[in-house]
């Protein structure tokens, strides 16, 4: 990618998703794995061997391993409940972090991490891996050619039998899967949400304990509507894992089935928008974007200040489904901000949080200049 030596990384988490990341790290010449952290040391050793680096240090304690390895960055591939403490440890050690989605277990914790990134001057990027799809990039180009956009729709229908924790989760579809579609909708529309009305339910034949179906109508900036209709217990005519998308605008419509190239009809003729640069594929693309951001200071897709809004969409949709009322996104942000201020124990992070007179405005600014100065 550049003339730089490979970026030296420590990965935290060597479970199922962790192994996928370890394989991806091993295949990327711009990255060198120098340590693996996991509470299960056997899993950490197996992960190091999988990555082709069986002799690298492993351990249960991230700060201790960072001190021993000369790492330049941290990959946080842990379960959501661990995202906040692991990322905090890495940022306070003076290292940039690439973390699996969601940014944190709660919006309040995600705001804390955004403030910590500001306080430490380090990059925290969240890996929304389904953003790294050249067909999605092309779909956005088609949508941009429609003129004023009135609406965007996603239909998602799958019937996976995961077993394990997912089948026991509350709000399983919204919490575990819908964030991908919500994040992609923000990307395609290049706008952020204002409010949402959502209903969720569980059909009688569902094998999930929590609600596996949801329908949500989001109002975005400029009065654009985004409609999500999803099910994780829909056997039969299933969609792709990316869902089935349609956008309507003043000049026509654009469609994408999630697996093939998108298309559009603009002013009565097949659309042919200008091509956009490729972004790579899923976690490999996300990792490459992170390395590029660390090396150049360019703010990547997924930088925490922007990514928080995708998590807020999930929380707002769940709040609406439980209350039966339309939920305003800024209300969710302000409540999470108040919680973050109340529980934050780091003085520098609390000072940053307190300086946010408007949470939405604070998130809109990624403080790239601060980070470039610190670097």
Secondary structure in CASP SS format (residue, H / E / C, confidence):
PFRMAT SS
TARGET T0000
AUTHOR 0000-0000-0000
METHOD secondary structure of the structure
MODEL  1
X C 1.00
X C 1.00
X C 1.00
X C 1.00
X C 1.00
X C 1.00
X E 1.00
X E 1.00
X E 1.00
X E 1.00
X E 1.00
X E 1.00
X C 1.00
X C 1.00
X C 1.00
X H 1.00
X H 1.00
X H 1.00
X H 1.00
X H 1.00
X H 1.00
X H 1.00
X H 1.00
X H 1.00
X H 1.00
X H 1.00
X H 1.00
X C 1.00
X C 1.00
X C 1.00
X E 1.00
X E 1.00
X E 1.00
X E 1.00
X E 1.00
X E 1.00
X E 1.00
X C 1.00
X C 1.00
X C 1.00
X H 1.00
X H 1.00
X H 1.00
X H 1.00
X H 1.00
X H 1.00
X H 1.00
X H 1.00
X H 1.00
X H 1.00
X C 1.00
X C 1.00
X C 1.00
X C 1.00
X C 1.00
X C 1.00
X E 1.00
X E 1.00
X E 1.00
X C 1.00
X C 1.00
X H 1.00
X H 1.00
X H 1.00
X H 1.00
X H 1.00
X H 1.00
X H 1.00
X H 1.00
X C 1.00
X C 1.00
X C 1.00
X E 1.00
X E 1.00
X E 1.00
X E 1.00
X C 1.00
X C 1.00
X C 1.00
X H 1.00
X H 1.00
X H 1.00
X H 1.00
X H 1.00
X H 1.00
X H 1.00
X H 1.00
X H 1.00
X H 1.00
X H 1.00
X H 1.00
X H 1.00
X C 1.00
X C 1.00
X C 1.00
X E 1.00
X E 1.00
X E 1.00
X E 1.00
X E 1.00
X C 1.00
X C 1.00
X C 1.00
X C 1.00
X C 1.00
X C 1.00
X H 1.00
X H 1.00
X H 1.00
X H 1.00
X H 1.00
X H 1.00
X H 1.00
X H 1.00
X H 1.00
X H 1.00
X H 1.00
X H 1.00
X H 1.00
X H 1.00
X C 1.00
X C 1.00
X C 1.00
X E 1.00
X E 1.00
X E 1.00
X E 1.00
X C 1.00
X H 1.00
X H 1.00
X H 1.00
X C 1.00
X C 1.00
X H 1.00
X H 1.00
X H 1.00
X H 1.00
X H 1.00
X H 1.00
X H 1.00
X H 1.00
X H 1.00
X H 1.00
X H 1.00
X C 1.00
X C 1.00
X C 1.00
X C 1.00
X E 1.00
X E 1.00
X E 1.00
X E 1.00
X E 1.00
X E 1.00
X E 1.00
X E 1.00
X E 1.00
X C 1.00
X C 1.00
X C 1.00
X C 1.00
X C 1.00
X C 1.00
X H 1.00
X H 1.00
X H 1.00
X H 1.00
X H 1.00
X C 1.00
X C 1.00
X C 1.00
X H 1.00
X H 1.00
X H 1.00
X H 1.00
X H 1.00
X C 1.00
X H 1.00
X H 1.00
X H 1.00
X H 1.00
X H 1.00
X H 1.00
X H 1.00
X H 1.00
X H 1.00
X H 1.00
X H 1.00
X H 1.00
X C 1.00
X C 1.00
X C 1.00
X E 1.00
X E 1.00
X E 1.00
X E 1.00
X E 1.00
X E 1.00
X E 1.00
X E 1.00
X E 1.00
X C 1.00
X C 1.00
X C 1.00
X C 1.00
X C 1.00
X C 1.00
X C 1.00
X C 1.00
X C 1.00
X C 1.00
X C 1.00
X E 1.00
X E 1.00
X E 1.00
X E 1.00
X E 1.00
X E 1.00
X E 1.00
X E 1.00
X H 1.00
X H 1.00
X H 1.00
X C 1.00
X E 1.00
X E 1.00
X E 1.00
X E 1.00
X E 1.00
X E 1.00
X E 1.00
X C 1.00
X C 1.00
X C 1.00
X C 1.00
X C 1.00
X C 1.00
X C 1.00
X C 1.00
X C 1.00
X C 1.00
X C 1.00
X C 1.00
X E 1.00
X E 1.00
X E 1.00
X E 1.00
X E 1.00
X E 1.00
X C 1.00
X C 1.00
X E 1.00
X E 1.00
X E 1.00
X E 1.00
X E 1.00
X C 1.00
X C 1.00
X C 1.00
X C 1.00
X C 1.00
X C 1.00
X E 1.00
X E 1.00
X E 1.00
X E 1.00
X C 1.00
X C 1.00
X E 1.00
X E 1.00
X C 1.00
X C 1.00
X C 1.00
X C 1.00
X C 1.00
X C 1.00
X C 1.00
X C 1.00
X C 1.00
X C 1.00
X C 1.00
X H 1.00
X H 1.00
X H 1.00
X H 1.00
X H 1.00
X H 1.00
X H 1.00
X H 1.00
X H 1.00
X H 1.00
X H 1.00
X H 1.00
X H 1.00
X H 1.00
X H 1.00
X C 1.00
X C 1.00
X C 1.00
X C 1.00
X C 1.00
X C 1.00
X E 1.00
X H 1.00
X H 1.00
X H 1.00
X H 1.00
X H 1.00
X H 1.00
X H 1.00
X H 1.00
X H 1.00
X H 1.00
X H 1.00
X H 1.00
X H 1.00
X H 1.00
X H 1.00
X H 1.00
X H 1.00
X H 1.00
X H 1.00
X H 1.00
X C 1.00
X C 1.00
X C 1.00
X E 1.00
X E 1.00
X H 1.00
X H 1.00
X H 1.00
X H 1.00
X H 1.00
X H 1.00
X H 1.00
X H 1.00
X H 1.00
X H 1.00
X H 1.00
X H 1.00
X H 1.00
X H 1.00
X H 1.00
X C 1.00
X C 1.00
X C 1.00
X H 1.00
X H 1.00
X H 1.00
X H 1.00
X H 1.00
X H 1.00
X H 1.00
X H 1.00
X C 1.00
X C 1.00
X C 1.00
X C 1.00
X H 1.00
X H 1.00
X H 1.00
X H 1.00
X H 1.00
X H 1.00
X C 1.00
X C 1.00
X C 1.00
X H 1.00
X H 1.00
X H 1.00
X H 1.00
X H 1.00
X H 1.00
X H 1.00
X C 1.00
END
